[in-house]
Amino acid sequence: MEAVTSPARPLLLALALTWFVLSGTPAPAELPTAEERLKILADLESFKSQAEKEKTRPPLEFFRSQVAPFGILPYVKPNHWSTLSLELRANYDDYAGLLQTAPVALLGMPQEVLYRRDARLMRGQRARIGLQMMLPQVPRELTLELLRPEAIRADETWQTSLRMLEPHQMLILFLTRESNDAFASWNRLQAMYPTGTDRTDVQAVEHRRYYRLVLPLEPDQPLLSAHPLTWTIISHVIWDGRPPETLNPGQQQAMLDWLHWGGQLILVGGAGPSFHAIRDSFLTPYLPAEPSGENLLLTRDDLKPLAETYRPPATPRDWEDPRPVPTTGDEIAARVRPVNRYRAAEPIVPASNRPVFLAGLRPVAGASVIPLGESSNRVLGIERRVGRGRILMLALSPNDPAIAAWPGLDTLVRRVVLRRPEDPIISAGGRQPDGRGLMMPSDGALSGRDLSWFRYLSRDMGAPDSRPSPYNHPEVAVSVATPSNDNWAPQDTGDDPPQLSPGSPVAEWLDSAALPRMSRDALEDASGLKVPGASFVLKVIVAYLIALGPLNWLICRFVFGRREWAWVVIPLLSLGFAIGVERAAAYDVGYDSACDEIDLVETFAGYPRAHISRFAALYSTGRLRFTISYPNDPTALALPMDRGRSLAGEDLTTSIFRSYPTPALEGFQVQPRSLSMFRAEQMVSIGGTVALASDEGPRRVVNTTDLELRDAVLVDVNGPGDRRETYLGTITPGASVEVEEASAPPLDSKALPKGTLDPSRLLRELRGFAEGRPEEKGEVRLVAWSPRPFGGQTLEPSVDRHRGLALVVVHLRFGPPPAPDGPRYHALALGPEVDPSTLRRPIPERDPERASALMENMRAGGARYRRGRRRHVPVPPPSVSPSEATPP
């Protein structure tokens, strides 16, 4: 564009300012500066085009949605809380309204819920808004609305795409200082998948894989949720030199909560000041080691113990291998022989000018040392328990070029970093017992409980293996039935692909778990309200039919002499029976509204925060809608709870969970003279700690909280059949009790008056619960109860009576992390692998027809294992009887 002459400049400036006025008068702070006016005059046409584009924008603009911690793929796991992050902008005016989802049906009950929060947008500024939600089933698209309070229609509606994360799958989150591309190669490691998965079948790989890697697109700005109850799908965090101060206080607190309830944090060492950055951070009290300064540069010979200890995993079989059909028993045995789990050790070969850097570490008290190899006294890593979880500090970097190129890194990552067990062996393969066929060698798959240490006691104790269907969509079945070996199992369905059932996911929000079910039963018993029994209903029906038919006709015929009056009496008789039945079944509770509540307070020794699970029942003589809010706790979550008494044909009721500014369950409906139940969870400070002190003298339990701990029992948990209980009695706030050998008295629920909340059954279950996994060895647990519910919850309208109790579980101690060289993580710990051919009954040397049929069935079996297709070729009888074959 040519330069503007001086006489025309004032005219153009006036036109530009006129354009600003016509397109909307901006605020004084938004008026163009002198520099901006010069840019406008220099390129007036471009300015006009931009102004026209601004006028065509919608009033409310939606840019993208993300699900923390994912940057791109919006994975959501069913029955887990997630944080949905949205980028929005108001283009013309400031906006104050509400952001909400479409109604979401809850499983097994006639309830649906809207997830909502306040939304305030400044004109012209992008805003990121987070919304907490829990989806029992994950749709491909979820409807979101922006609307003003009390509005009939939404101001704007969008569809956000979602993907379902399989129930057993867990996330590995990477927090790096710079680019995280070096960790992308971990996605190809066998440690991330079941051994028997065919990598060429993309659909099966995505369905069966164990872990998904979360590599933030912007490493300096990871999408981490500050809400601690949305971290349940993360099993591991790999921290590689990231400055701790880049996490905001909410994210730091959420990570500490996640660690105590079973998260596993791996701090990567190697060259660079990665460990020094975290020495003065929020992680300092929990670090297992400190830098000693005794760093080393390792050569090939120095790394030989590491290479020999962590042998590469065996390559999966290729059942489609186009090799000639074998004709002899030896050839068949060689083809069927299962591949061993490990190959021979391969050396680590660093470049001559670039040895591997090993950071010097000094363990703190209570930490466990992992040697560089079985024959080495150097340190590979040091780890320490943090609550139920652990922190591992690696002395070397897995991204070192020599380590990254080493095939044994796969085994090192599985055993040391992830602490993931070996895949179970379902069948070692070989000849069938009747001698008439070959058995496919096959491996099983791990369940969700094997992939993560994370647990919430209120969700995972007695977690069910099946899920109810959505109430308004009974044709949609949700089943994760667990096979007897707690693994996945292919279920043959003819020519259809096998339906793989994931076993035992962790930390699911399910009303059918043990604690919600037992709390529901205790609340119903304490309310005094009972559903009339079958005999009462049968007697009423029989009496009504007799009165309605023969008795009514006889009285009108012989007493009044008017048979036609029987038709007039029928409505009156029906009304009378209705009133009589209501009075007969009525129960006068002595109040108009009430709330009974059972809480579970779960915490760890020396940790000032606790996970609170609330299970409550509301009663009212009339039809009311309650608001249950948590004004001082932004982490609270609440939803209606299934009573287990839903009837087909019931009308759906809609509640609203508002996550911001004050978490609240709104519009929760209570029917007249009946119970309605809800549940809530929080992560709160309890104003003190409970600890097991044993510095000098006998052990003591010290209670610095405000909770009165009644019937306290110290439980040494070493497995389901190896448990010792020590009765401590009542521990008042601020008191300590010496641990003396004393058996716990039996819990007698009969001594409690009728209508009182009974904690006895719940306490028995909490004392006896144990999964029996290696990471639970050495646990010491305190189980008690407090005579009042935990505070911080308000009800509107208020109730006439509010009573309850709190169950308290304190995990006082856990044993050291299970060693990576144990038999659960290392198959060779029990001895060298045996050649399976020595255990197989041989096949006659010359039987070409039978050998060909066996190999065809073997190939078909391999295809079925991958794709679910079944083929069968008739196998001719053996040329010799089984008795003639050589015994094994």
N, C-alpha and C positions, 0 to 999 in steps of 0.2 A: 504493500500500500504506500502511496506517495505521501510525503510529509504534508501536514496540514498547514496552510498559510495562516499568518497571524490574524487577518480580518475575520476568517471563518471560525477561528478557535472558540470565541465566546458563544457563537451560535450553536456549535456542536456540543459544547459543555452544557448549554441550556437544554438542548434536546436530550442529552443523557440524563440530566437531573429530572426532566419531565418524565422520562421513561421510568425512573425509580419511583416517582410519585404514583404513576398510573398502575404499576405492578404491585403496589402495596407499600404503604409508608413504613419504613423500617424504624426500629428503635434507635435512639441517639447513638448507642454503642455500635450499631450496625451501619451507620452512614459511612460512605466511602472516604478514606483518608486521601491526602494529597497524592501519595504514591499510587493508590488505586485509581484516582481520577486520571492520572497521566497514562496508566495502562489502558483505561477505557478509551481515551482520546487517540491512543496509538493504534488501537485495533477495534474500532467501533463495530464493525460487522460481526466480529467474533463475539463481542459483548451482546449484541442483539440476538445472535443465535443461542447463546447461553441463557439469556433471559426467556426466550421462547421455550426452551427445554425445561426451564424451571416451572413455567406455567402449566406444562402438561403432566407434571408429576402428581401422583395421587396424594390426598391429604395425609394418609398414613402409609408408610413404606416399610415393607419387610424385606430384609436382605438375606439372611441365612439363619439356620438353626443348627445347633451342635449339642451333642450329649457328652457331658464330661465323663471320662477324660479324653474322649476321642476328638480329633480335630476335623476329620472328614466323615468317616463312616459312622452313622448314628446308631450304634448297637445299644439295645436295651434288653436286659435280662428279665424274664417274667418273674413276678413276685419279689422283686427287689426295687428299692427306691432309687431313682435317678434324678439328676439335675439336668433339665433341658434349658439350654441357653439360647436366647433369641436376640438378634440385632435388629432394632427398629428405629424409625425416625418419623417425627411429625414435621411436615414440610411447611405448613402455613401458620399454625398457632400452637401454643403449648397445649399439651393434652394430659388430662388427669382422668383415668378410667381404670378398667379392670382387664386383666389378661386371664383367660380361662380356656380349658380344654372342652371338647365335647364330652357328654356323659360316658363314664367308663363303668361297665358292669362288673360287679364283684362276684367271685366264685361262690356257688352254692347257696346264695341267699337272694331274696328279692330286693336288692339294694344296688344303686348306682351312685357314683360320686363324680362331682366336678372338681377339678384341681384349678385353683384360682389364686391370684395375688394382685396387689395394687400395681398399677403401671403409670408412671409419671414421665412424660417425654418433654424435653425442652425443644423449642422450635429450631429446626435446622441442625440439630445435633444428634449423632448416632448414639443410641443407648443400648447397653447389653443387660438383659433382664433374665434372671435365673428362676426357674419354676421347678419345684420338687413334685414328683408324681410316682405312683406305683401302678404298673399295668399287669393284671393277672394274665392277660394274653396280649401279645404285641402285634398291632395291626401294621400293615404296610404304610398307611398314611393316618395321621392323627390331625383332627380339625382343631384349629386354634382361633380364638375370637378376641377382638378388642371391643369393649363396650363400656358405656358410661353407667354408673350406678342408677338403678331403677329404670334403665332403658329397656324397651321392648325388643328392639332389633340391634344387632351388632353393628358397630361402625366399620369394621373390616374383618374379613375371614381369610385364613390361609390354611393350606395343607402342608404339613411337615412330614417328610419321609422318615421311616424307622426301619431298623433291621433287628431281628431277634438273635440274641446271643444264647447259644445252647445252654441248658441248665447246668451242665457239668463244667463248662468252659470258664477259665479264669483269665485275668489280664495281668500282663507284666508291663509295668510303666517304667519308662526310661527318662531320667532327669539328667541331662548332660549340660556341660558348660558351653559347648559349641555344637557343631553338627553331630547328629546321632546316626549318620549313615553307616558307620562301622558296625553298629549293632543290628542292622537290617539283615545281615547274613545269618543271624540266629534263627530266622524264620525257616531256614532249611535244615536245621538240626533235627535229628531223630528224637531228641528229648521233648520236642513239642507235639509229637504225634504218637498214637499207639503203634506198636511194632508191626502189626499185621495190616496196616492201612496201605492200600495201593495208591501211590502218589499220582498216578496217571488219571485217577478218577477224581476230578476236581470237586464234585459235589460231595462225595464220601469224605474227602479230606476236610472240607469245610465243616461238615457235620460232626466228624469224630475227633478232630484235633483237640488237644488238651488246653493249649494256651494261645492267646492272641497278644501280639506285641503292640504296644501303644508307643509310637515314635512321634512326638509332637512335631508338627511342621515348623513351628517357631520355638526352638529349644529354650530361648530366653523368656517365652511367655506361654508355658504349658497351661492347658485348660484343666486346672485342678479345682475340684469343688471344695468349698470351705465348710460344707455340711458333713459332719463325720459319719452320719448314718447312710450316706450314699457311697461309701468306700467298700461295701461288702463284696463287690465283684473283683477287687484287686487282690491278688495273692502275693505279688512281689513288686518291689520298687528297686530299680538299679540306679544308683546315684554315682555319677561319674564327674566329679569335680565341680558340680554346680554350687555357686555361693549360696549358703542357707538364707541370707537376707533377701534373696529374690522371691521367697515365699512370704506371703502376707501372714499376719498373726493367726487368722482363721485357718489358713491352709496348714500352718505349723501345728496348731492344736489338733486339727483333724488327723494329721499324720501320727501324732503321738497316741491319740485314741486308737487308731487303726493298728499301731504296733502292739499295744497292750492286749488287744483282743485277737491277736494272731497274725498280724502282718509280718512279712519278712523283708527287711531292708538290707541291701547289699551295697557296701561302699567299695568302689573300685579303686585300687591303688595303682602302682606302677610309677613311671616317671612323672614329675610335675608336683606342684604343691597341693594336691587334691585333699589330703588328710589335714593339712594345716588350716584349711579354710573352715573346717567344721569343729575345730577344737574349742572355739568360743562361740557356740551356737546353742540353739534349743535342744540339740542332740547330745550335748556334752555330758550330762549326767548318765547317759545310757551307753556311751561308747565302750566297746570291749577292750580297746587297746589305745595306746598313744604312740606316736612316732618316736623311735629310739635313735634315729640318725645313723644307724648301722646299715646303710643301704649297700646292696651288692649288684654286680653285673655278672649274669650267669651265662656260661657257655654251653655248648652241646653236652659235654660231660657232666656239668653241674645239673642239667635238666633231665638227665637220664632217669633218676628215681621218679620224677613226675610222669615221664612217658611210660614207664613200666607199670605204675600204679593205675593209670587211667588209660586203659586200652581202648581203641576205637570200637564202636558198636558194629555188629555184623550188618552187612548190606541185606535188605529185605529180599526174599525170594522172588524170582520172576517165573510165575507159573505158565506164562505164554511163550516160554523159550522154545524156539523151533528147532529142537534137536531130534535126532532119529529116535523112533520108538524102540525102547529096549526090548530084548527078547530073552534075556536070562535073568535069573533071580538076583545075581550080583549087580547087574545094571539097574534093575528096578530098585534094589535097596539103596544104591548110590544116588538115584534120582529122588527117592522119597526121604532120604536122610535129612532131618531138620538141620538148618544152619545154626551153628552155635551163636550165642549172644554176642561174643566178642571175637575180634580178629587179633592177630598177633600185634604186640606193641610196636609202634612206629616212633622213631626218634623225633625230637624237636630240633630243628636245624636253624639257628639264628644266623644272620649274615655275619661275615667275619668282622665287619666294622660296626656292627650294631647288636651287641649282646642284649639279653633280656634284663630289664631293670626290676630288681626285687627290693621293695621298700622295707626298711627295718621297723618292726613292731614290737612293742613290749606289752604283754597282757596285764589287765587290771585284775583285781581279786574277783574270783567267781567266773572268769572267762575260760573258754576251752580253746585249745590250740590244735589246728589242723596242720600236720607236717607236709612238707613238700612232696614226700613220697614215703613208702614203707621203710626204705633204707636211708632216709635223710633226716638230719636234725635241724634243717632249715624250716622256716615257717612259711606255709602257703597262705594261711588265713587264721584269724582269731575271731571267735563269735561268743555271743552272750545272750542269755534270755532277757527279754523285756516283756514282762507279763507272760502272756501265752506265746508271743512272737519271739523274734530274734533279730539281732543286728550282726552281720558278718562283714569284717574288714578284710578284703583280699590284698595280699602283698604285691601281687603282680596284676598287670592289666590284660584282660582277655583280648584286647584289641591290638596288642603288640603284634607286629607282622609275623613273627615266628610262631607265636601262640595261635593266632587266627588261622594260619595255614596248616596247623597240626590237626590231623583227624581225631585225635583223642580229646580235643576241646569239647566235642559233643558229650562225652561221658563226664568230663569235668563239670560242665554246666549242669547236667542232670543231677549228679550226686552231690556236688559241693554248693553250687549257687542255688538251684531250685530245691534241692533235697527231696527230689521226686523218686518214689519207689520204682522198682523194676516192674515191668508189665507181667501180670500173672500168666502162667502157662496153662492153657486149657487141655491141650493134647500134645504130646511129644511126637505123635505120628507113629507109623509102623503098621504091622500086620494086625488085623482084627483078631479077637480071641478065638473065633471059630475057624480062623485060617482061610476064610473065603473072600477076603478083600483087604484093601489098604485104608488106613486112617490118615486123614489129612493132618499134618502138623499145624497147630493154630495157637495163637496167643490171645489172651483176653485183653480187656481194657480197664483202666482205673476209673474209679468213681470220683465225684467232686470232692469228697472228703479226703481222698488221697492226694489231691492236687493243691489243697490249701489248708493251712492251719487255722484260718480265721473261723471263729465261732461266736455266736451270741447264745447264751444258755437258754434264754426264753424261746428262741426260735429252733435251736438244734437238738434240744433234749427230746427224744422221741419223735423226731420229724418223720412224717408219713412218707410212704413211697408212691402214693397215688394222689391225684389232684381232682377235686370236684369240677364239674362242668360249669360254664357260665349259666346263670339261672335262666336267662331269657334265650339261650341258645343251647338247649340240651343235646343237640346233634353234634356239637363240637366237643369231643372227648379230650381231656388232658390227662395223659397217663404216663407216668415214669416209673412203672413197676420195676423193682430191683430184683434181678436174679439172685439165687441163693448164695452165689459167691461174691455178691456185692459188686459185680462188674456188669458191663454191657453184655448182651447176648443177642446174636442174630436170631430173629424169629422167622422161620420159614413160612412164606405165604404163597406157595405155589410158584407162579412165574413172576410175582411182584417182587420188588426190592425188599430186603429185610427191614423191619422196623426195629431200630436200635434203641434200647431203653436206657437212658442215663441213670445211674444209680446214685441216690443220696446227694443231691445238691446241698450246699451249705448256706446258712443264714437267710433262708427264705421266709417271707412274711406269710404264714399260713395259719389259719384258725384251727386247722385239724392237727397241729402239733400237740405234744403231750401237755405242756403247761397251759396253753389256752383252753384245752378240753377240760383239764382238771379244775382250772379256775372257774370255768363256766358251770361245772357241776356244783362246786362249792358255793358259788353265788346263788344258784337256784335253790339249793337246800337252805341257805341262810335266809332267803326272802320269805319262805313259808308259802309261796305260791306254788300250787301243784296242778298239773293238768288232770282233770277227772279221768279215772281209770276206765278200762273197757267195760267192766261190769256195770258201772254207773250209767254209762252211755247206753248199754243194752237194755237196762231196766227202764230208762226213760223212753226209749223208742217203743218197747213193748207196751208200756202203760199208755203212751200216746195213741198207738194204733188201736188198742182196745177201747179207750175212751172215745176216739174219733169215730169208730165204726159201730160195732154191735151195741156198746153201752149207750151211746148217743141215740141210736135208733130205738132201742127198747124203751128208754125213758120217754122219748117224744111219742112213741106209739101207745104205750100202756098207761103212763102217768098223765100226760097232757092230752092224749087222744088225737094228736096232730102230728102225723109222720113228716109233713112238709117242713115243720119247724126244725128238723134236724139240719137242714141246709143253713138256717139262720144261726144255729148254735156253733157251727164249725169255725167261723172267724173268732168268736169269743173264746172258744175252747183253745184255739191255737195261741191266742194272746195270753191266756191264763197259763198255759204250759210254758211259754217263753219266760214269763215273769217268775214262775215257780222254779224253773231250772236255773235261772240266773241267781235267784236268792239261795238256792240249795248249794250252788257251786261257789258262791261268793265267799271271800275271806277278808274280814275286817282287819287290816294291818295297823290301824290306829293313826294314820297320817295320810296326807294327800300326795306327797312325792318323796322319794328317797333315792339314795345312791349308795350302793355297796361296792367296795373296791378292794382288789388284791394286787399288790405291787411286788415286783421282783427287783431288788437292788443288787447288781453284780459289779464288783470292783476288784482291784488288785492291790496287793500289799504295797504300802507307801505311795499309792497313786491317789490324788485328791479328787478324781472324777469317777463317776459311776454311770453305768447304763441302766436306765430305769424303764421297766416294762409295766404298763398298767393294764389291768383287765377289770372293767367296771360294768355294773348293771344299773339301769335307771328304771324307776317305777313311778307311775302316775295314775291317779284315779280318772283323769281326763286326758284328752288328746292334746299333747304339747309338743312343741319343737324346741329343743335345747341347743345352746351354743356352749361348747366345751373349749375353753381357751387356756393358753399358757403364756401369760403376759411378760414373763421375765426370762423366757427361754426360746431363742430363735431356732433351736435344733429340734423342737418337738414335732412329732408326726402323730396323726390320729386318724382312725377310720372306723366305720361300723364293724362289729364282730358277729360272726355267724353263730346263732343259737343252736343250730342243728335241728330246728323244728319247722323249717320252711315247708309250705304246702304248695302243690301245683295250683296255678291259677291266681296266686296272690298278686296284688298290684305292686308295681315297682315304686319304691320311694327313693327320692333323690336327696343326697346330702352334699355339702360343699366343704372341701378342705382348703382353707386359706393359709398359704405358707408365709405371706408377708403383708403388712408389717408385724402382725401378731399371729403366730400359729393358732388356728382354731378350727374345730369341726363344727360347722354351722348347719342349721336346719335339720338336726338329728331328731327324727320323729319317734315319739313313744306313744303306743296305742293305749287306750283306756284299760286299766286293771291288767296290765301285762308288763313283762320285762323286755327292755331293749338293751343290747350290750354294745360296748365299744372298747377299743384297745388303743393304746398310745405308747410311744417310746420317746425317750429323751436321753441326752448325754449331758449331765450336769455336774457341778461341783457339790460335794457333800460336806464341805466345811471341815475336813479332817481326813485322817486315814486310819486304817486298821492294819497292824503289822504284827509279825511274829518275831519277837526279840529273843536272841539266844547268845548275847555277847559273853556274859558271865553268869554262871549258875544255870539253873533249869530254864527251860523255855517259858516265855510269857507271851500272852496275847494282849496287845495294847490297843485300846479303843480311844482315839482322839476325836471321833465324830460326835454328832448330837443324837445318834441313834442308841436306843436301849435294846441291847441284844439279849433276847430271852432264849432259853433252852439251847444255848450255843454248844455245838459239837464240833470238835476238831477231827477232820477225816484225813487220814493218810491214804491217798489213792495211788495204787500201783496196778490197777486192772480190775476187771469185773469180779474176780474171785480172790483178790488179795487186797483187802481193805481193812483198816483198823480205825475204830471210832473212840474218841476220848471226850467224855462229857465235861463241860466247863460251867454250866449253869447260866446265870444272868451276868452280863457284863454291862455295867452302867456307863453313861457317857463320861469320858475322861478317866476311866478306870483301867486297870490291867489285872489279868488273872493268870496265875501260874498253872502250867499244864501238868496235871497229875493224872496218873493212870486211874481212870474211873469209867465204867461202862455207862452208856446212855440209858436212862430209864425208858420204858416203852411209852410211846405216844398214845394216850387214851382219848379218843374223840368222844366216848360216851360220857365223860365227866363234864363236857361243855353243855350249857343250857341250850334248849331248842331255839333255833333262829339265830345262833351265833356262828360267825365265820370260823371254820375249822381248818387250821393250818397243818394238821397232823399228816395227812396223806401227802401233801405237797412237800413237807419237810423230809419224809421218808424217801421220796423220789429224788430229791436234791442231794441227799446224803449218799444214795446208792448209785447215782448215775456215773458211768465211766465208759468211754469208747474203747479203752484198752490199746491205744495207739502209742508208738514209741515216743512221740513228743509229749505225751502225758505222764511218762514215768517220773516218779518223784514228786508228784503234786501233793500239796498239803492244802486243804480247803476248810474254811470255817462256814458252817451253816447255822443260821439262827433266824429269829423273827422279831419284829417290832410291833407293838400293839396299836400303832396308828399308821395310816397311809402316808406316803411321801408328799410333801407340800408342793405348791406351785401350780395347782390346777384350780380353775374357777368354773362354776356352772351358772348359766343364765337361762331361765330364771333359777333362783336359788332353791334348794330342796329343804324339806322339813327335817330330814335326818340324813347325815353323811357319816358313814362308819367304814372301817376297813383295817387292813393290816399290811405290813411289808415283810416279805421274805428277803433275807439278806444272805448273799453268798460272796465270800471273800476268798479269792485265790491267793493264798499266802506265799506259796512257793512252787516253782516248777524245777524239775531236774535239768541237767545240762542238755543242750540239743543232741539228738541222736547222731552218732558218728556216721559220716558218709561211707565208711567201709564196713558197716553192719550188713547182715544178710538181707535186710529189707531193701537196701539201696544198692547192694553189690552181690550179684549172683555167685561170684567166685569166692565169697567169704566162707561158704560151706565146703569148699574144695574145688578141684578142677572139674571142668565139664566132662561128661562121659560120652563117648561115641555111641549114639543111639543104635547104630547097626549091630552092636554087640548084644543088644536086648531084644532083637527082632527075630522071629521065627523065619528061617529062610524059605524061599520059594523054590520049587523044583527048577533045575538048571535049564531045561528045554521045554517051554510051553508057550510058543509064540502067540497063539490065538488068545490065551488067557492074559498074557502080559500086555498085549495091545489093548484089550478091553479095560484092564486095570488102569493103564496110563490114560485112556480116554476119560474114564470116570474121575481120575485124579485131576486132569485139566479142568473138567466141568466143575469139580468141587472148588478149585481155586477161583474160577470165574464166579461161582455162586457166593463165595466168601467176600468177593469184591462188589459184585453187582446184583446179587440176589436172584440170579437165574439158576434154575436147576435142570440139569440134563442127566440122563442115565443110560448107560449102554449095558445090555445084559452081559453078565460075566459068566462064561462057561464054567462048569465044575472043574475043580483041579484034577490033574491027571493022576495024582496020588492022594490018598486020604490024609487027613491031618495027623493021624496016628503014625504015618510013615515019615512025617517030617521030623527034623531034628528038634528036640525040645530046646527052649531058650536056656 
